[in-house]
């Protein structure tokens, strides 16, 4: 996260020029039902490592993964920087009514009929 110096040109010779990396802020991760562990934990680790707070919404179609995430993550992660929200499309819709600085979503906007409960 250290500032990265960039080359100066004639117009910026008297200024300080650098790239400062800053976290987005609050990140929502909506995980899909296929590859639920990988497509949940990889973005979670990246978002937390970058200094963001995360709201994690696992797919309601992977109940076992939901259960493991709710039980295991609080044991190993600081609970002040993440939350796990369980539920279906209604809860996801309610989450999307809130402002997030970044939303990570892998999947279709529409849930296939074969996957509906």
Residue pairs with C-beta under 8 A, 6 or more apart in sequence:
1 21
1 51
3 18
3 19
3 20
3 21
4 18
4 19
4 21
5 17
5 18
6 17
6 18
6 19
7 17
8 15
8 17
21 50
22 51
23 50
23 51
23 52
24 47
24 50
24 52
24 101
24 102
25 52
25 53
25 101
25 102
26 52
26 53
26 54
26 55
26 99
26 100
26 101
26 102
27 47
27 52
27 53
27 54
27 55
27 100
27 101
27 102
27 103
27 104
28 54
28 55
28 57
28 95
28 96
28 100
28 102
28 103
28 104
29 40
29 43
29 44
29 47
29 54
29 55
29 56
29 57
29 103
29 104
29 105
30 57
30 92
30 95
30 103
30 104
30 105
30 107
31 39
31 40
31 56
31 57
31 58
31 59
31 62
31 106
32 39
32 59
32 106
32 107
33 59
33 60
33 61
33 62
33 107
33 115
34 107
36 58
36 59
36 62
36 65
37 65
39 106
40 56
40 58
40 65
40 69
43 104
44 54
44 56
44 82
47 54
47 102
47 104
48 54
48 77
48 81
48 82
52 81
52 101
52 102
53 81
53 82
54 81
54 82
54 83
55 82
55 83
55 85
55 95
55 100
56 69
56 73
56 82
56 83
56 84
56 85
57 84
57 85
57 87
57 91
57 92
57 95
58 65
58 66
58 69
58 84
58 86
59 65
59 66
60 66
60 86
60 87
60 88
60 89
60 117
61 115
61 117
66 84
66 86
69 84
70 84
70 86
73 82
73 84
85 91
85 95
88 117
89 111
96 103
